[in-house]
Amino acid sequence: MSYPSQQKSFPLPNNRHQARCQKINEMELEIGTISGIEVEALETALSIVSRGTMLEKAKIVIHRIQGKARCEECGHEFALDLPFMPCPLCQSVHVVILQGKESHIKTLKAE
Ligand SMILES: [Zn+2]
């Protein structure tokens, strides 16, 4: 026995989910200062690629995360403006990056 007509009526969860989200009102991004991403270039790119999409009217909020590192030799923590910097106190190159490489979406507010 087969039920070909019933198979056609199965709901499609993905389509229903998309129908609930009409547009994005706000998108928050976290971009680290040593992520290699230029915020101005990113904003320009986003304004171009979002045209005609649900992101078109969204307010884009970009949070800059200051690069930070800790020296493994002396324990000193310092601000990092380049991906590779020696410790400013002891000049050691054995430093661990604590933050600043982020490049992700923090929140999306949708309708
Ligand atoms: Zn040090």
Residues whose N, C-alpha, C, O or C-beta is under 5 A from the ligand:
A	BS01	ZN	C71 E73 C74 G75 H76 C87 L89 C90 Q91 S92
